[in-house]
Amino acid sequence: MLTEGRWKHIVLRYPELENKLFLVLYAVASPDEVYVDQEGAFHALKRLHGEVSDYIVVVYYKENEEGYIRTAFYKL
């Protein structure tokens, strides 16, 4: 789940993602790699070709079989 308020927060912090909502959702739905950090957050990585960066990273949590996106950013 990605609320409108959370999306606005992400875009405010990372304006280069403003028109990349589909890419963020796609990274979670079809990641190339997923890592879980010590707090239990999932980090979905999607490789990019010809984009701003090498990867997009989406950090999300799962609660009661549902997930919510915390943030997203490009990573070299």
C-alpha positions as MATLAB code, in Angstrom:
seq = 'MLTEGRWKHIVLRYPELENKLFLVLYAVASPDEVYVDQEGAFHALKRLHGEVSDYIVVVYYKENEEGYIRTAFYKL';
ca = [
       0.000    0.000    0.000;
       1.199    3.461   -0.824;
      -0.920    6.312    0.485;
      -1.071    9.662   -1.232;
       0.517   11.294    1.811;
       3.420    8.856    1.826;
       3.944    9.331   -1.922;
       4.057   13.110   -1.455;
       6.641   12.655    1.304;
       8.805   10.457   -0.952;
       8.622   12.899   -3.864;
       9.373   15.851   -1.585;
      12.543   14.122   -0.421;
      13.419   12.562   -3.804;
      11.903   14.810   -6.518;
      13.540   12.741   -9.273;
      10.870   10.091   -8.546;
       7.950   12.446   -9.176;
       6.782   10.737  -12.376;
       7.981    7.272  -11.361;
       5.075    5.928   -9.296;
       4.634    2.956  -11.629;
       8.350    2.136  -11.322;
       8.173    2.186   -7.515;
       5.163   -0.146   -7.484;
       6.776   -2.390  -10.099;
       9.945   -2.697   -8.004;
       7.900   -4.077   -5.111;
       5.795   -6.358   -7.322;
       8.728   -7.727   -9.316;
      12.053   -7.069   -7.548;
      15.376   -8.419   -8.775;
      16.631   -8.723   -5.198;
      15.088   -8.347   -1.733;
      16.920   -7.819    1.531;
      15.514   -7.643    5.054;
      17.191   -5.281    7.505;
      17.474   -5.607   11.286;
      14.210   -3.743   11.861;
      12.322   -6.119    9.560;
      11.996   -3.701    6.653;
      12.184   -5.187    3.179;
      14.440   -3.496    0.626;
      13.288   -4.334   -2.903;
      15.883   -3.613   -5.595;
      15.013   -3.327   -9.256;
      17.773   -3.040  -11.847;
      17.323   -0.208  -14.302;
      18.603    0.157  -17.834;
      19.040    3.610  -19.283;
      17.557    5.336  -16.267;
      18.971    7.866  -13.830;
      20.647    5.184  -11.754;
      21.615    1.522  -11.661;
      18.853    0.570   -9.199;
      15.700    1.790   -7.615;
      15.294    0.752   -3.989;
      11.895    0.588   -2.306;
      11.756    0.106    1.453;
       8.553   -1.420    2.761;
       7.123   -3.288    5.732;
       4.696   -6.176    5.883;
       2.026   -6.316    8.551;
      -0.819   -8.832    8.647;
      -0.142  -10.002    5.083;
      -0.292   -6.412    3.839;
       2.643   -4.200    3.059;
       3.152   -0.491    3.118;
       5.869    1.481    1.403;
       8.032    3.666    3.610;
      10.366    5.242    1.053;
      11.997    4.816   -2.334;
      15.163    6.162   -3.927;
      17.678    5.643   -6.717;
      20.935    3.906   -5.841;
      24.128    3.845   -7.905;
];
